[in-house]
């Protein structure tokens, strides 16, 4: 068996932090990807052995709440030695909740009920002034999408009328909020399934409004995660299966490296840069376990 290549960050910076995607990188459906559990354990053990390697799991998962996600990971075998607690999981859901509260936004939700009940406490939803979209298979039907379209159209008309008022003041807040806009993901049957991206594009084009994206590949999302670690982006590597969200997003945010793993939503040729305007991963490896071998 050949030895794994050693990861070298840009400008030969030392690796001080690792950001790890979850769905498609650690698991597919309710099954852990082979080697992922031991690899997670190896990362945290490496940190305990005085290597000062910070680890965060950075995920766009928006189909279930953070609480349900951790429970599902525990059921798959990711115990406390692999993923110590919820504090090491940074989700685009939590970032979205904070954004809504900070900006006084009251969403009409195209997200699953589990998220609304557990992860959006304190967010007002009466008299909505925006539309929120996540991965919500049970909500992507004509009636609910049409309600969202009509609300966006109404809000756009109100905004345009306000702009005609010479005395109008106030901040221009987005009316369409996307937790993320992934086009597809690897489902539990190991086939690709539609993500929220196509539905977000539908609403953008029909209502004529742009979406504000919270999660990966947003540079702000990456910077918020790095800020919690107190690390220079150049000392951090991202590991994930999504060449757009994980690789292009991370490198665009200034991270020192990005490893693309050939699991989950990976499609042959993703590493060639055709989907990312020529941006290519630092390394492309078969799995998360291989990636950890390059880091530790």
N, C-alpha and C positions, 0 to 999 in steps of 0.2 A: 504493500500500500504506500503510495507516494505521500510525502509530507505536504501539509497544507501550505500555500504561499503565505508569507507574512504580510499583513496589511501595513502599508506605509501611507500616512496621511499627507495631504498637500503641505509643501514646505517642510517635510520631515518632522512635523509636530508630534509630540507624544500623545498617545490615546489616553484621555482622562475620563471620557464618558461615552456611553453607548445608548442610543435610542433604538428601541425594538418595536416593530410593528407586531400586531397580534394575529388577526384573521388572515389566513393564507400563509403566514410565516411560522406561527406556533401551532396552529390547528386548522383543520378544514371541517366544517360542521361540528359534530360532537366528538371528533377523533383528533388526538394530538398527532402532529406530524412526527414520524419516526426520528428519534434522537433529540427532539426539541426539549423534552423535560430535563434530560440530563444536561443539555447545553445551558439551559437557564440556571440550573444548579451550579454548573461550572463557573458561570459569570459571577454569581454572588459569592461563591467560595473564593474566587480569584480576588475579589474586593476585600474579603475578610483576611486574606493573607498579606495585608499591608500594601496592596498595589494601588489603593485609592482610586478604584475604577467605579464611577457612578453609573447606575443603570436605571433607565426609565422606559416604560412601555408606552408608546405613543400610538394611539389608535383612532381611526375614524369610525369605528363600529357604532352604528346608530340604529340598530334593529332592536337592541335590548338595553336596559338600564345598566349603569356601572355595577350596581349590586348584583344583578342577575349575571352579568358578564363574569365577575369574579367567581360566583357560585359555579357557573358552567366550567370555568377553568379548573376549579378544585375537583369537580366531578371527572374531568379528563385526566387528573393525576398531577396537576401543577400545585403542589403543596407549598407550605410557607418557606421551604428552602429554595423553591424555584421563583415564586412570586410572593414576597413576604406579606404584603397587605395592599389595600386599595391606594395607599399613598404613592406607590410606585407606578400607578396606572394613570396616565394623562389622557383624557378623552376629549374629543371635539364636542361631545355633549355638554360637559361641564363648562367648556369655553363658551359654548352657545348660550347657556343659561346666564352666565355672567354678562355677556354682551347684551342680551335682552333686558336684563335688570338695569344695567348701566345706562342704556339708551331709552328707557321707558317704553319699550316695545311690547305690544300685546298680540301674540301670534294666533292666527288660525293655523292649526297644526295638521300637517300631513306627516305625522310620525306615529309610531305604534303607542298604544295606550300604556304599556309598561314604562315607557320613557316619561310620558306626561305625569304619571302617578308618582314615580320615584325620583326623577332627576330634574323636574322643573317646579319644585316647591317654591312658592313665593312669586311665581311669574303670573301676572294677571292675564286672563284670556278672554274676558268679556269685552265686547265692542272692539274687535281686533283691528289693529292698524298695520299689520304686516302678515305675510304668509311664511311659515317655517316648514322646510322640507328635509326629511331624513330618508333612510331606507325603510319604507313602510308598505310592504306588499299588500296588506289588508286595506290600505287607504287609497291606493292608486286605481280608483275606479272613476268612471265618467262623472258621476254626480259630485264627488268630492273635489275632483280636479276642476270642475266647472265652477264650484263655489269659490275656489281659490282664484281662478281666472277672473271672475266677476269682481271679487274684492280688489285684486290688483288693478283692474281697469278703473274701478271707482277711485282708488287711492291716487292713481296717476292723473285722473281728471281733476281731483281736488288739488294736487300739487301744481298742475299747470295753471289752474285758476288763481292759485296763490301767487305764482310768479308774475301774473299780470297786475297784481296789486303793488303799487309803488311803495306802499308803507309796509309791505310784508317783511318779516324778520324770522329768524329761526334757523336751526340746523337742518340740512337736508339728510334725512335718515332713510336707509334703504327699506323698501317695502317687501322684497323677496329675499329671505335668508335661507341659505343652504348649509346644513351641518357639514356636508361635503357633497361633491358631485361626481363620484366615481361612476364610470359608465357600466361596469360589470364587476362581479366577484365570483369566486369559486364556491359553489353551493355544497351542501352536505352530500349530494349525490355525485360530487366531483365533476359536475358539468358547470359551465358558466351561466350565471343568471344576471338579469338586468339589475343594475344599481340605480340610484336616484338621478344620475346625471341626465338621462334622456328626458325624464319628467320635468326636471328643472329647465332644460333647454326649451321644452314645449311651452312652459309658462312664460319664459323670457320672450320667446318669439311671438306668442299670441297676445300677450298683454303689453309687449313693448317696453319691458323694464329689465334692467340687469340684475343678476343675483349677486348678493354679497356672500362669499364663501368663508366659513369659519375655520374648518379643519384643513388637513393636508390637501394640497401642497402650499397652503397659505404660509408665507414667511413669518407672519405675526404669530401663528400657532407654534411654529418651531421656536421662535425667539422667546415666547412665554415659557415653554418647557425648559429651555436652556437657562433662562433667568432663575427658575426655581432651583437649578443645580449650581448656579453661580460659576458657570464655565464659559470659556471662550469657545465660540462655535468651531473654530479651527482645530480644537482638541477633541472634537466629538465625531463619531461615526454613526450613521443610520443604517439599519438592516431591515429590509422589507421585500415584499414580492411585487410591489407596484412601481413600475418604472417612472410613472408620472408623479404620483403622490409621495412616494418614499425616496426615490433617487433624484428626480428633477427638483422636487420641493426642497429636499435637504441641501443639495449642492447650491441651489439658488439662494438659500438662507445663509450660506456661508460655512456650512459644515465642512470639516476637513476630508471627509470621505463618505461614500455611500455604497453599500454592498447589496446587490440584487440577488435574491435567492430564486431558484427555479422551481418553486412550489406555488401553491395558491393560484392566483390569477395570472402568473407568468405565462407568456406565450412565446414560443420560439422566435427569436429575432428581436425581442424587446430591448436587448442590450446594445443594439446597433445604433440607437439614437433616432430612429425614424419617427417616434412619437414624441420626442422631446427636443426638437430643433437641434439635433446633433449632440446634445448632452448625453454622456455615457456614464455608466456606473464605474466606480473605482475598481471593483471586482465583481464578477458574476460567478456564483457558486451554486452547487446542487441544492444545498439546504442550509437552514439556520445553524445546525450542528457544525457544518463546514465553516460557516462564517465565524463562529465562536472559536474554532481552532485557529483561525487566522489572527484573532484578537488577543487571545490569552496564551 
